[in-house]
Amino acid sequence: MLGLLLLQVLASCLWLGHSEVVKSFETSCPQFFFREIPPNEALEPQNPAWICQRYKNQYYFATLYDRKMRIPVYSAYIYQPGPGKRPKTWLVEPQLIGPTYPKTMEKEWTLLNQYNVTLEKLSQSQAILHDYKNLTGLNRGHLNPNGHHDDYSSRMATFTLTNIVPQDEKLNGGAWNNYEQQTMIRRTQGCKTTYVIVGAVPGNNYIAKGRVNKPSYLWSAACCVVDNNYIKAWAVIAENDRNQVQLLTLGELEDTLTELYGRGQVSLFDSDCPRE
């Protein structure tokens, strides 16, 4: 009996210590990846953070974050679109400051006023709201879009700045939006589960006095499970200064990203997802 009690106490301690910034996706939130296999190391930046995006004690998606560029490398999620209100509140990731901070995303105000975090300390760890003020020709572009989720909490979870990049506003409101809202609906007809990874390739320009990188390209890849015998895939890429999206095969996108990142052959999904 005492042994069982000790096990329960140990389990609760492990749960309390289970942070949102994690060591790997495979052991913490693998459910957002096809066959529970995340992209390979070819996308990893010099100073990465693996974030299991937690809101109200539930995981909603996974983000590989580039601490140096202060933008996400990619966000991975399961496509579950539905009608609903667009949230208006922006959140940040406390555990990028350090592991003792809350493991669920919070408002900047909450961290500054309830946890005595200084704005300087917060801004050293990640992008903040002020970085996205007074932009010209750019706006806050979601990698994981709120419209691909079917309830308010899952939509709210996408409104973390760790899921945001400076995106060309014409692209964000034009061709990229058309892909998110129209092409995805057509392409996912018959899909039981669609795994999506959306990423951003760092560029040579910055906003906020050099604090936050403006990506050169945005890309998205989907792996759709129709049934046990049929899996299909597709991908897109867009230059982040043109209102144009190019449709590709998964293999074509992986080869393009291999060239753009220059860190070896990129693999986004398990090999069962077709490259052609």
GUVOKOL-431031 format. One record per residue (C-alpha): x, y, z. Coordinates in steps of 0.05 Angstrom, whole numbers, padded with zeros to 5 digits, always signed. Example, Ala and Ser with C-alpha at 12.3 -4.5 7.8 and 13.67 -1.06 7.14 Angstrom:
<vomars>
+00246-00090+00156/+00273-00021+00143/
</vomars>
This chain:
<vomars>
+00000+00000+00000/+00056+00048+00019/+00092+00030-00046/+00030+00047-00086/+00024+00114-00050/+00097+00130-00064/+00085+00113-00138/+00025+00160-00140/+00065+00216-00108/+00123+00204-00156/+00075+00205-00216/+00044+00270-00193/+00113+00301-00184/+00133+00279-00254/+00069+00310-00281/+00081+00375-00245/+00151+00378-00273/+00128+00362-00344/+00144+00428-00379/+00119+00457-00443/+00189+00469-00470/+00210+00397-00477/+00272+00356-00496/+00239+00323-00556/+00172+00316-00590/+00177+00240-00594/+00171+00233-00518/+00126+00292-00503/+00074+00308-00557/+00085+00259-00615/+00010+00256-00632/+00015+00316-00679/+00061+00280-00727/+00045+00225-00777/+00066+00158-00747/+00090+00200-00688/+00154+00218-00725/+00173+00292-00729/+00217+00323-00784/+00291+00304-00782/+00348+00347-00756/+00360+00382-00823/+00311+00437-00801/+00340+00448-00731/+00370+00517-00719/+00431+00533-00676/+00390+00550-00615/+00324+00510-00618/+00267+00502-00569/+00217+00445-00575/+00149+00471-00552/+00088+00427-00539/+00037+00483-00544/-00005+00479-00482/-00066+00521-00467/-00111+00508-00407/-00073+00444-00390/-00082+00412-00458/-00033+00404-00516/-00059+00431-00583/+00002+00429-00629/+00078+00427-00631/+00126+00483-00651/+00201+00481-00663/+00224+00551-00645/+00287+00588-00665/+00309+00627-00603/+00360+00667-00642/+00315+00689-00699/+00255+00694-00652/+00209+00659-00701/+00182+00588-00707/+00218+00539-00753/+00153+00501-00761/+00087+00485-00726/+00056+00416-00732/-00018+00401-00721/-00078+00359-00741/-00125+00393-00790/-00194+00398-00758/-00229+00459-00788/-00295+00487-00763/-00334+00552-00756/-00320+00597-00697/-00299+00665-00672/-00228+00690-00685/-00192+00704-00618/-00163+00773-00606/-00115+00760-00548/-00041+00747-00561/-00001+00700-00516/+00073+00685-00502/+00112+00624-00479/+00134+00631-00406/+00181+00571-00407/+00226+00602-00460/+00247+00648-00402/+00263+00588-00358/+00235+00522-00333/+00208+00550-00268/+00155+00592-00303/+00084+00568-00321/+00079+00511-00370/+00019+00540-00405/+00019+00600-00452/+00002+00666-00418/-00012+00739-00434/+00047+00786-00429/+00009+00826-00377/+00002+00764-00333/+00076+00749-00334/+00095+00821-00320/+00045+00832-00264/+00035+00764-00231/+00103+00732-00241/+00146+00795-00236/+00180+00783-00303/+00211+00845-00333/+00195+00862-00405/+00270+00860-00419/+00275+00789-00393/+00214+00767-00433/+00240+00800-00496/+00308+00767-00491/+00274+00699-00495/+00224+00710-00552/+00186+00759-00596/+00138+00805-00558/+00077+00845-00580/+00118+00909-00587/+00161+00876-00641/+00100+00872-00686/+00078+00944-00677/+00079+00995-00734/+00097+00945-00789/+00095+00968-00862/+00073+00917-00914/+00078+00861-00863/+00032+00832-00810/+00029+00775-00760/+00025+00711-00800/+00003+00646-00766/+00040+00583-00785/-00015+00541-00752/-00078+00581-00771/-00135+00588-00723/-00185+00571-00778/-00158+00500-00781/-00187+00484-00712/-00259+00472-00691/-00266+00499-00621/-00248+00564-00585/-00192+00536-00541/-00156+00504-00599/-00162+00569-00639/-00139+00609-00579/-00077+00565-00573/-00054+00588-00643/-00051+00660-00618/+00018+00651-00587/+00073+00694-00616/+00116+00631-00619/+00070+00610-00677/+00077+00676-00713/+00124+00705-00766/+00127+00773-00801/+00089+00756-00865/+00077+00797-00928/+00008+00826-00916/-00015+00816-00988/+00007+00743-00986/-00024+00732-00918/-00091+00760-00939/-00088+00734-01010/-00057+00671-01041/-00035+00641-00974/-00104+00652-00945/-00135+00620-01006/-00091+00559-00996/-00110+00554-00922/-00184+00564-00931/-00200+00536-01000/-00146+00490-01027/-00141+00453-00960/-00216+00439-00959/-00213+00410-01030/-00150+00370-01019/-00173+00338-00954/-00237+00309-00983/-00240+00236-00960/-00184+00244-00909/-00195+00211-00841/-00135+00247-00809/-00092+00302-00841/-00025+00318-00809/+00002+00387-00827/+00070+00419-00818/+00077+00493-00835/+00145+00527-00834/+00185+00589-00848/+00255+00594-00879/+00296+00650-00846/+00314+00708-00891/+00364+00765-00892/+00317+00819-00865/+00291+00835-00796/+00238+00875-00760/+00240+00908-00691/+00311+00936-00699/+00341+00868-00717/+00305+00828-00663/+00257+00786-00705/+00275+00753-00771/+00230+00763-00832/+00227+00695-00867/+00246+00690-00940/+00197+00634-00954/+00136+00602-00922/+00119+00530-00935/+00066+00478-00917/+00062+00403-00924/+00004+00356-00911/+00000+00280-00903/-00071+00254-00907/-00092+00185-00884/-00153+00163-00925/-00153+00091-00900/-00104+00036-00882/-00085+00026-00954/-00085+00097-00981/-00044+00157-00959/-00036+00220-01000/+00007+00282-00993/+00017+00352-01022/+00056+00415-01006/+00063+00489-01023/+00116+00542-01018/+00113+00618-01024/+00164+00674-01027/+00150+00722-00970/+00147+00783-01014/+00101+00759-01070/+00026+00743-01069/+00036+00674-01101/+00034+00602-01076/+00067+00545-01114/+00036+00475-01107/+00087+00419-01102/+00093+00346-01086/+00120+00329-01017/+00185+00305-01048/+00193+00370-01087/+00184+00411-01024/+00234+00369-00985/+00285+00377-01040/+00273+00453-01043/+00280+00459-00968/+00343+00417-00970/+00374+00470-01015/+00346+00530-00977/+00368+00506-00907/+00433+00474-00929/+00438+00426-00871/+00428+00359-00906/+00368+00323-00936/+00302+00346-00905/+00250+00294-00886/+00183+00322-00862/+00142+00259-00853/+00152+00185-00842/+00170+00148-00906/+00100+00119-00913/+00076+00187-00934/+00084+00189-01011/+00136+00236-01040/+00108+00236-01111/
</vomars>
